[in-house]
Amino acid sequence: PAPSSSTMIANLALSALAFNGPAMRAPARASAVKMLYENALGAQAPLGLFDPLGLLSDADAARFDRLRFVEVKHGRICM
């Protein structure tokens, strides 16, 4: 059986939302952590410090250095 026109319209609308989803979110606020490590090696211009899990939300410099060391170590092991 051929799909109904309402099903096709619904699929079209949902596929359009898949591409515009990130644009519909509220803008993220800059945190003190991002500002603290914004000039750290590896921070990129559009994102700054990329910390999606919030592991550095209450971290000091020693914790930041430890996480960076472990990240590099695991990257080398994976290669």
Residue pairs with C-beta under 8 A, 6 or more apart in sequence:
30 48
31 57
33 49
33 51
33 56
33 57
33 59
34 48
34 49
34 51
37 43
37 49
37 56
37 64
38 48
38 49
40 49
40 64
42 68
43 49
43 50
44 50
49 56
51 57
55 67
56 63
56 64
56 67
59 67
